[in-house]
Amino acid sequence: MTQNKQVSDIEDRSIGGLITWPRGYQLLTGVYFLGRAGGLVRHFAVTAGIRPGDHAIDLGCGPGRLANELARQAGPQGRVVGVDPSAPMIEYARAHAAANCSFELGAAQSLPYPDASFDVATCTFAMHHIAEADRITALAGIFRVLRPGGRLLLADTHPATSGVRGLAIRAMAGLAAHRGGHGGGHTHDEPADSLAAVDVRRYRGPLADIGFTAIEFRTGPFATGILTAVKPG
């Protein structure tokens, strides 16, 4: 299957918003995180519980920063797959991939991997890009591909932040709600409050319904909200 056909097929599934400018995205996140995005992804990887030899999947991987950090912490015996529906992001990520890290074009709500394939799954700053109607499908798919005892980490900006950073979060959330990049305009099923779209606390109930346990919310560096959960062993 050609890449153009893959992209067409993914777009036909109404996946939501795509970001198609990897270098610009890297610059934007570098400015927003004051040049310390590397420290943030290290925090995400540790909080996700990645261990040497683990197999991990990063959904909505973008240019691949977190996937590569997961690969570094998993070590040479570990394997990491980054998945993103944006062909330019995957092309960029493949060009900068660690030896034990691969990148595949795909959508979080349509994972082709066998059951119990991964020890860790992460999805950061990406759930709000998935069409609202497909988010439970995506979470259920993550549950399926995790091994018993597997760990999930969801993260996004945290709406409770005040001050200048809070204003920046509100502006970025508004942009997210309008499906920046390739995906078109605001959808009818998106929450009216754009901040609700990036608040990962809204997934606590759905995760419990799917079967996840040990669901825990915490705040992280740079005004991030982090939701972790475990697939029962």
C-alpha positions as CSV (number, residue, x, y, z in Angstrom):
1,M,0.0,0.0,0.0
2,T,1.4,3.4,-1.0
3,Q,1.8,6.2,1.6
4,N,-0.8,8.3,-0.3
5,K,-3.3,5.5,-0.2
6,Q,-2.6,5.0,3.6
7,V,-3.2,8.7,4.2
8,S,-6.4,8.6,2.1
9,D,-7.7,5.6,4.1
10,I,-6.9,7.3,7.4
11,E,-8.6,10.5,6.4
12,D,-11.7,8.5,5.3
13,R,-12.0,7.3,8.9
14,S,-12.6,10.9,10.1
15,I,-9.7,10.7,12.7
16,G,-10.0,14.3,13.8
17,G,-7.3,17.0,13.6
18,L,-3.8,16.5,12.1
19,I,-0.7,18.6,12.7
20,T,1.4,18.4,9.6
21,W,4.3,20.7,10.4
22,P,6.9,18.8,12.5
23,R,9.6,21.4,12.5
24,G,7.2,24.2,13.4
25,Y,5.7,22.0,16.1
26,Q,9.2,21.3,17.6
27,L,9.8,25.1,17.6
28,L,6.5,25.9,19.2
29,T,6.9,23.3,22.0
30,G,10.4,24.4,22.5
31,V,9.3,28.0,23.1
32,Y,6.3,26.9,25.3
33,F,8.4,24.7,27.5
34,L,11.2,27.2,27.7
35,G,13.7,24.9,26.0
36,R,13.1,22.1,28.6
37,A,10.8,19.8,26.7
38,G,13.4,17.1,27.1
39,G,12.9,17.1,30.8
40,L,9.2,16.9,30.4
41,V,9.3,13.8,28.2
42,R,11.7,12.2,30.6
43,H,9.2,12.9,33.4
44,F,6.4,11.3,31.3
45,A,8.5,8.2,30.6
46,V,9.4,7.7,34.2
47,T,5.8,8.3,35.3
48,A,4.5,5.8,32.7
49,G,6.6,3.2,34.5
50,I,8.8,2.2,31.5
51,R,11.4,-0.4,32.5
52,P,14.4,-2.0,30.7
53,G,13.2,-4.5,28.2
54,D,9.7,-3.2,28.0
55,H,7.7,-2.9,24.7
56,A,5.9,0.5,24.5
57,I,3.6,2.3,22.2
58,D,3.3,6.1,22.0
59,L,0.0,7.2,20.3
60,G,-0.1,10.6,18.6
61,C,3.7,10.5,18.7
62,G,4.2,13.6,16.6
63,P,7.8,14.1,15.8
64,G,8.9,11.3,18.1
65,R,10.4,13.0,21.1
66,L,8.6,10.9,23.8
67,A,8.9,7.7,21.8
68,N,12.6,8.1,21.6
69,E,12.9,8.8,25.3
70,L,10.8,5.7,26.0
71,A,13.2,3.7,23.8
72,R,16.2,5.1,25.6
73,Q,14.8,4.1,29.0
74,A,13.6,0.7,27.7
75,G,17.2,0.0,26.6
76,P,18.5,-2.2,23.8
77,Q,16.3,-5.1,24.7
78,G,13.2,-2.9,24.6
79,R,11.1,-1.9,21.6
80,V,9.0,1.2,21.1
81,V,6.5,2.0,18.4
82,G,5.3,5.5,17.7
83,V,2.0,5.9,15.9
84,D,0.6,9.1,14.3
85,P,-2.0,9.8,11.6
86,S,0.1,12.7,10.1
87,A,2.5,11.5,7.3
88,P,4.8,14.5,7.7
89,M,5.2,13.8,11.4
90,I,6.0,10.1,10.8
91,E,8.5,11.0,8.1
92,Y,10.3,13.4,10.4
93,A,10.2,10.9,13.3
94,R,11.6,8.1,11.2
95,A,14.5,10.3,10.2
96,H,15.3,10.9,13.9
97,A,14.5,7.4,15.3
98,A,16.5,5.6,17.9
99,A,17.7,2.1,16.9
100,N,15.0,0.4,19.0
101,C,12.2,2.7,18.0
102,S,10.0,2.6,14.9
103,F,7.3,4.8,13.6
104,E,4.1,3.9,11.8
105,L,1.3,5.8,10.2
106,G,-2.0,5.0,11.9
107,A,-4.8,6.2,14.1
108,A,-5.2,5.5,17.8
109,Q,-8.8,4.3,17.3
110,S,-7.8,1.7,14.8
111,L,-4.7,-0.2,16.2
112,P,-3.6,-3.2,14.1
113,Y,-1.5,-4.8,16.8
114,P,-2.3,-8.2,18.4
115,D,-3.8,-8.4,21.9
116,A,-1.3,-8.0,24.8
117,S,1.5,-6.6,22.6
118,F,2.8,-3.8,24.9
119,D,3.9,-3.2,28.5
120,V,3.4,0.6,28.3
121,A,1.1,2.9,26.3
122,T,1.4,6.7,26.3
123,C,-0.7,9.4,24.7
124,T,0.4,13.0,25.4
125,F,-1.2,16.2,24.0
126,A,-3.1,14.1,21.5
127,M,-6.4,12.8,22.8
128,H,-8.2,16.1,22.0
129,H,-7.1,15.6,18.4
130,I,-9.2,12.4,18.1
131,A,-12.8,12.9,17.1
132,E,-14.9,12.9,20.3
133,A,-17.0,9.9,19.2
134,D,-13.9,7.8,18.7
135,R,-12.1,8.5,21.9
136,I,-13.6,5.6,23.9
137,T,-12.8,3.3,21.0
138,A,-9.2,4.5,21.2
139,L,-9.0,3.9,24.9
140,A,-10.6,0.4,24.5
141,G,-8.0,-0.4,21.8
142,I,-5.2,0.6,24.1
143,F,-6.6,-1.7,26.8
144,R,-6.7,-4.5,24.3
145,V,-3.0,-4.2,23.2
146,L,-1.7,-3.8,26.7
147,R,-0.4,-6.9,28.5
148,P,-1.9,-7.8,31.9
149,G,-0.2,-5.4,34.3
150,G,0.5,-2.9,31.5
151,R,0.6,0.8,32.2
152,L,-1.2,3.7,30.5
153,L,-0.3,7.4,30.7
154,L,-2.4,10.1,29.3
155,A,-1.2,13.7,29.6
156,D,-2.2,17.2,28.4
157,T,-2.1,20.8,29.5
158,H,-3.9,21.4,32.8
159,P,-6.8,23.8,32.9
160,A,-6.5,24.8,36.5
161,T,-3.3,26.8,36.0
162,S,-3.6,30.5,36.5
163,G,-1.6,33.6,35.5
164,V,0.3,34.0,32.2
165,R,0.8,30.2,31.7
166,G,-2.9,29.8,32.3
167,L,-3.7,32.3,29.6
168,A,-1.4,30.5,27.2
169,I,-3.1,27.2,28.0
170,R,-6.5,28.7,27.3
171,A,-5.2,30.0,24.0
172,M,-3.7,26.7,23.0
173,A,-6.8,24.8,24.1
174,G,-8.9,27.0,21.9
175,L,-6.6,26.2,19.0
176,A,-6.9,22.5,19.8
177,A,-10.7,22.7,19.9
178,H,-10.7,24.2,16.4
179,R,-8.7,21.2,15.2
180,G,-5.4,22.9,14.1
181,G,-3.5,21.8,11.1
182,H,-5.2,19.5,8.5
183,G,-8.3,18.5,10.4
184,G,-10.8,21.3,9.7
185,G,-13.0,23.2,12.1
186,H,-14.6,22.8,15.5
187,T,-16.9,19.7,15.6
188,H,-20.4,19.7,17.1
189,D,-19.5,17.0,19.6
190,E,-16.5,18.8,21.1
191,P,-17.1,20.3,24.6
192,A,-18.3,23.9,24.5
193,D,-15.5,24.8,27.0
194,S,-12.3,24.4,25.0
195,L,-10.4,23.7,28.3
196,A,-12.6,20.6,28.9
197,A,-11.2,19.2,25.7
198,V,-7.6,19.0,27.1
199,D,-8.5,18.0,30.7
200,V,-7.5,14.3,31.0
201,R,-9.5,14.0,34.2
202,R,-12.5,13.5,32.0
203,Y,-11.3,10.0,31.1
204,R,-11.3,8.6,34.6
205,G,-14.8,7.2,34.3
206,P,-14.4,5.8,30.8
207,L,-11.1,4.1,31.8
208,A,-12.8,2.4,34.8
209,D,-15.7,1.3,32.6
210,I,-13.2,-0.3,30.1
211,G,-11.5,-2.2,32.9
212,F,-8.5,-0.2,33.9
213,T,-7.6,0.0,37.6
214,A,-5.3,2.1,39.8
215,I,-6.5,5.3,38.0
216,E,-4.6,8.2,39.3
217,F,-4.4,11.9,38.4
218,R,-1.5,14.2,39.2
219,T,-0.1,17.5,38.0
220,G,3.2,17.5,36.3
221,P,5.9,20.0,35.2
222,F,4.9,22.9,32.9
223,A,1.3,22.9,33.9
224,T,0.5,19.4,32.7
225,G,-2.2,17.0,33.9
226,I,-1.2,13.4,34.0
227,L,-3.6,10.4,34.2
228,T,-2.2,6.9,34.8
229,A,-3.9,3.6,34.9
230,V,-3.1,-0.1,34.9
231,K,-4.6,-3.1,33.0
232,P,-5.3,-5.7,35.7
233,G,-2.8,-8.6,35.8
